[in-house]
Amino acid sequence: MLAVEEKTLYDLEWDRVVDALAAYTATVRGRARCLALNFFPIADEAREELERVAEYRRLLAEGDAPSLAGVNSGTRELAATAMKDGSLSPAELNDVAATVEAANEVRAALLRRGGDAPQLADLAAGILKLTDALDAIRWAIDRERGEILDRASDALGPLRKRVRDLHGKIKTRLGDLLESSEVKPLLRDAYYTVREERYVLPVKAQEKSRLKGIVHGASATGQTIFVEPRELVEINNDLALAQMEVEREERQVLRALSRAVAEEGAAIQANLEVLVRIDVVQAKARFADALGAEKPELADEPFIELRRARHPLLILKGIDVVPNDLAIGLDYAALVLSGANTGGKTVALKVLGLAALMAWCGLHVPAASGSRVGRFERIFTVMGDEQSLSDDLSTFSANILKLNDVLGRCDGRSLVLLDEIVVGTDPTQGAALAQALVEGMADRGARLVVTTHYDRLKRLAHARRDFANAAVNLGADSLTPDYRVTLGVPGASAAFRIAEKLGVGGDVIARAQALLDGQADQTAAMVARLQEDAAQARREVEQLQVAKRDQELARAAYERKLKLVESREREELFARRKDVLAEIQGAQNTVRELIRQLQRGAAMSDATEAMATLKDLEREAEEAARSVAPPEPEPVKKSAAPVERRPIAAEVLTPEMEVYIANLDQKGVIVEAPDKRGMALVEVGRLKMRIAADRLRALLPGERRIPQPKSSLKRALVEDALPEPEGTVSVSRHGALSCDLRGERVEEALETADAFLDRAVRSGAPFVYFIHGHGTGRLKSALREHFRKSPYVRSFRPGERGEGQDGVTVAILKDE
């Protein structure tokens, strides 16, 4: 298991990374889990988490990710209270119901996507579907106002009605008193109010003896006395008793609902734990999207290989980060990073350390696809000013103590990150000591990255095969950092040039150069030559890449011109095909008329002639169809290697899910979920059959059903002329000019469409058909919006009758 000290996490600014991650959580407990993010002890667990994050990112991209907005982290404590015979308030019961409801919705949403998000579906399968407490609460408590409804019990409604009636009766009596000639002169004002839950009148203090009743207080000035008239005492008593009965009934309702929560309390708490795990996954997915990160490959060996890596915190700041290829532990065990004082070396150092941490806690890494992160058991850092005033240690002493501690504990499973080691002492002695410490760590098998200005360490890569140099350099003229890491060459410190740019006088610079010894001159010259060679090599590579792109563009232009002649022939073919279809339609009309004549009793000679005519028409149609037949698509070659397909749990199988039938070597669609015997109704081609659930497997990533072609070309052409039933889509009738996108996710479908359009334009086709079906309409809308911006498409329209209608989009292509 990866062990990381607090000092290492501090040096790598891990707290800022997890703070940024926690901002994407939807629950309090999910946020706490992210802030205390754990590293997975087992590689398979880390891989599963990385895949769950990848699956959730796909759901986010498709707009099909479940919402966790209703989950209340405090539900755990509320369930515990109910399980201890506590009574929950209406608002607390609503919180419990919202969490249970959200759990049921998340479970259903993720199980529905089990075919393409199996890891998330497995996680969601741990959520128990609960309905008893939820239904009881939703029946008894108003969702918006949080009040107990009259229907909550048989007695509550009538009791509340009695209270309302008594209120009305009292207010009527009070209204009469306010208008009474005997009472009105005694009042401070013509109104009534409530004191101590009793209706009272505001009586002038000097007139209180004239109105018989019970006094319930006075105003702040003492000028008004609040009196409950004697004639209202009994009815006020009745109201108080009725209100107590209502309150007693409401308490009984709340106790009953709390008991219902208690009965499902353990399951509610268990579901909440799964929801928190899903919350962490969705936070990791959103965080990865914000970083533009990719899922890394995990390995058991201790190494890191990052392609186009970037620092996550710089990305979150909105900085245009320069990506770099970084590696340690493959071709070399130690990497010496050198260059000017611009921060680029430390950034590269931290990128490697953060990648090792992020990958093993299930976070995608801000690097390109194909990046790999191996397994380390310890990560050590020595960076920054280690000075300790409390221990009376200088910068040098503290640095040496830390380095010696790392030297004693590192081994072949350690990643050691050293930033500017052995500072604060004589440079010559410091460089020698730094080399000895670095070599000692490398000899113990540690994977080591060190930033330095010491020439002695830069020369190590030429003395030891397990060491390599890398440079983070300045622009030659601007002296500004480009943050590009160049492997294989050391970096120049450029102290004199930077000092001169910062205003140090030329005489001082000249004196400093004169003080350099010969060896330093030689080292500086060597570094300069290596950097110039590396820069020249990089320029040559860029020139070759430009030449390659130009060559590809020229070849593409040539191919388009070559296809131009073919496109004209195709246009003639399509025009001829239209004429043939018209001829076939006319032949069908003739056949129908002959059949009607035979049915009306035509003579045998007429019947014989009609049969001969019919055969002639069939022969002409067949010949005409062959003459305009589009090229048949090449058959798909099956791979000789067996493909492992994942079994699907019976409870995950839902209607419209696409599956692979193992014993038939066919793909199909679930029509009905498995029954009690475990038999599911599956549509295979045009057949529906009952198949055992244990014979059904998940489709491979990117795989979709392939529709069966028509039995003959003649049938396809004839069907084009026949009216099509409303709402149907014919897959094969457009032949090589059609692209079937049904079953694909939106992002995949758009990529497939672009590739098909590119081939169609290069082949000279004037138009093509895209078959997307009806479904939810999301794919159709996305496709047509995409065509509005496509450089290939001049215009588009829905399919007409005979073309698939609105389940097909016809794209008219631009001329070359």
Secondary structure, DSSP 8 states (H G I E B T S, - for coil): --EE-HHHHHHTTHHHHHHHHHTT-SSHHHHHHHHT----SSHHHHHHHHHHHHHHHHHHHHT-----TT--TTHHHHHHHHHTT----HHHHHHHHHHHHHHHHHHHHHHHTTTT-HHHHHHHTTS----HHHHHHHHHB-TTT--B-GGGSTTHHHHHHHHHHHHHHHHHHHHHHHH-TTTGGGBSSS--EEETTEEEEEEEGGGGGGS-EEEEEE-TTSSEEEEEEHHHHHHHHHHHHHHHHHHHHHHHHHHHHHHHHHHTHHHHHHHHHHHHHHHHHHHHHHHHHHHT-B--EE-SSS-EEEEEE--HHHHHTT-----EEEEESSS-SEEEEEE-SSSHHHHHHHHHHHHHHHHTTT--BSS-TT-EE---SEEEEE-S---BTTTTB-HHHHHHHHHHHHHHH--TTEEEEEES-S-SS-HHHHHHHHHHHHHHHHHTT-EEEEEE--HHHHTHHHH-TTEEEEEEEE-TTT--EEEEEEETS-----HHHHHHHTT--HHHHHHHHHHS-HHHHHHHHHHHHHHHHHHHHHHHHHHHHHHHHHHHHHHHHHHHHHHHHHHHHHHHHHHHHHHHHHHHHHHHHHHHHHHHHHHTT--HHHHHHHHHHHHHHHHHHHHHHHHT-----------SS-----B--GGG--TT-EEEETTTTEEEEEEE---TTSEEEEEETTEEEEEEGGGEEE--TT--------S-HHHHHHHHHS---TT---SSTTGGGEEE-TT--HHHHHHHHHHHHHHHHHHT-SEEEEE--STTSHHHHHHHHHHHH-SSEEEEEE--TTTTGGGEEEEEE---
